[in-house]
Amino acid sequence: MDVPRRPTSQALLTNLYAAFNRRDVPTLLAALTPDVSWANGWEGGVVHGRDEVAAYWRRQWEQLEPVVTPTAFGTEADGRVAVTVHQVVHDKAGAKLAVHTVTHVYRLDDGLVTEMEIRE
């Protein structure tokens, strides 16, 4: 009997960035644990739970057009996955507001994101 293979953490996270860039909230939320802890890189602080994360993304997308592209993946000593990302942020009129590289660090549990932090 074939057991379906779970995607690797790199494949899972690559798919999440693609979903974020498409503004595909259902796909994004399906990859998060119900009690996810997510860094609020736009307003500051941390949001908790799928509903708060979805509301945060929607507020952000009402004001900004961020595109986030993973460029490198690594594994931390504690098993978390560190993803170097290139971010380009435009306002709704199309003016470029920011271009920078940061690291997103994810804790995964059974193929779902339980935590994301941002390192400058």
Stockholm file with secondary structure:
# STOCKHOLM 1.0

chainA/1-120         MDVPRRPTSQALLTNLYAAFNRRDVPTLLAALTPDVSWANGWEGGVVHGRDEVAAYWRRQWEQLEPVVTPTAFGTEADGRVAVTVHQVVHDKAGAKLAVHTVTHVYRLDDGLVTEMEIRE
#=GR chainA/1-120 SS CCCCCCCCHHHHHHHHHHHHHHTCHHHHHHTEEEEEEEECTTTSSEEEHHHHHHHHHHHHHHHEEEEEEEEEEEECTTSCEEEEEEEEEEETTSCEEEEEEEEEEEEEETTEEEEEEEEC
#=GC SS_cons         CCCCCCCCHHHHHHHHHHHHHHTCHHHHHHTEEEEEEEECTTTSSEEEHHHHHHHHHHHHHHHEEEEEEEEEEEECTTSCEEEEEEEEEEETTSCEEEEEEEEEEEEEETTEEEEEEEEC
//
